[in-house]
Amino acid sequence: MATDYDAPRKTDEELPEDSIEELKSRRNDKNSGKVDEDEVEAAETFELPGADLSHEELTVRVLPRQSDEFTCASCYLVKSHTQLAEDRGDEKFCVDCV
């Protein structure tokens, strides 16, 4: 189907309006708002992001900050000294935050 993009668009006044009787009949139609979906089945397959992880075990070894690393005062991530952009005494900022 070809579309004429140069044709003038219809304004809000030119669009057909539904009569009040037609709108009332749609509201009384009992199937108009229903969706064919089993809510119980959808809820069983949906996993929340804050799910219970108490049975999980942490398997990552955490190391303290090394001598050639610093903690960024903005993002609080431990970065290598090669990522240091600004050093304001006790506050150090990485290149990503500057």
C-alpha positions as CSV (number, residue, x, y, z in Angstrom):
1,M,0.0,0.0,0.0
2,A,1.5,3.3,-1.1
3,T,1.5,6.2,1.3
4,D,1.4,9.8,0.2
5,Y,3.7,11.6,2.7
6,D,3.0,15.0,1.1
7,A,-0.7,14.8,1.8
8,P,-1.9,17.2,4.6
9,R,-2.5,15.5,7.9
10,K,-5.9,15.5,9.6
11,T,-6.3,17.8,12.6
12,D,-8.1,16.8,15.8
13,E,-11.3,18.5,14.5
14,E,-11.3,16.4,11.4
15,L,-11.0,13.1,13.1
16,P,-14.3,11.2,13.6
17,E,-15.5,11.2,17.2
18,D,-17.3,8.2,18.7
19,S,-20.8,8.9,19.9
20,I,-21.6,8.7,23.6
21,E,-23.9,5.7,22.9
22,E,-21.1,3.8,21.1
23,L,-18.7,4.5,24.0
24,K,-21.3,3.3,26.6
25,S,-21.9,0.1,24.6
26,R,-18.2,-0.6,24.6
27,R,-18.0,0.0,28.3
28,N,-20.8,-2.5,28.9
29,D,-19.1,-5.2,26.8
30,K,-17.7,-7.6,29.3
31,N,-15.0,-9.1,27.1
32,S,-13.4,-5.7,26.1
33,G,-11.0,-5.5,29.1
34,K,-10.1,-9.2,29.4
35,V,-6.7,-10.6,28.5
36,D,-6.3,-14.3,27.7
37,E,-3.5,-15.0,30.3
38,D,-3.4,-17.3,33.2
39,E,-2.2,-15.0,36.1
40,V,-1.1,-17.9,38.3
41,E,1.0,-19.4,35.5
42,A,2.6,-16.1,34.8
43,A,3.4,-15.5,38.5
44,E,5.1,-18.9,38.8
45,T,7.5,-18.2,36.0
46,F,8.3,-14.7,37.1
47,E,11.4,-14.3,39.4
48,L,11.8,-11.2,41.5
49,P,15.2,-9.5,41.6
50,G,15.3,-9.6,45.4
51,A,14.7,-13.3,45.6
52,D,15.9,-15.3,48.6
53,L,19.6,-16.2,48.1
54,S,20.2,-17.5,51.6
55,H,21.1,-21.0,50.2
56,E,23.8,-19.5,48.0
57,E,27.4,-19.5,49.1
58,L,30.0,-16.8,48.3
59,T,32.9,-18.3,46.4
60,V,34.9,-15.1,45.6
61,R,38.0,-14.4,47.6
62,V,38.1,-10.7,48.7
63,L,41.4,-9.0,49.0
64,P,42.2,-5.8,50.8
65,R,43.2,-2.7,48.9
66,Q,46.8,-3.1,47.6
67,S,49.5,-0.4,47.9
68,D,49.2,0.5,44.2
69,E,45.4,1.0,44.4
70,F,43.1,3.8,45.7
71,T,39.4,4.2,46.5
72,C,37.7,6.8,44.4
73,A,35.9,9.4,46.5
74,S,33.0,9.6,44.0
75,C,32.1,6.1,42.9
76,Y,33.8,4.3,45.9
77,L,35.4,1.7,43.6
78,V,38.9,0.5,44.2
79,K,41.0,1.4,41.2
80,S,44.5,1.0,40.0
81,H,46.9,3.9,40.4
82,T,46.9,4.2,36.6
83,Q,43.2,5.3,36.8
84,L,44.0,8.2,39.2
85,A,42.9,11.5,37.6
86,E,42.9,13.9,40.6
87,D,44.5,13.7,44.0
88,R,43.1,16.3,46.5
89,G,45.0,15.1,49.5
90,D,42.8,12.6,51.2
91,E,40.3,12.5,48.3
92,K,41.3,10.8,45.1
93,F,39.1,10.6,42.0
94,C,39.3,8.2,39.1
95,V,39.3,9.1,35.4
96,D,35.7,7.9,35.0
97,C,34.4,10.3,37.6
98,V,36.3,13.4,36.7
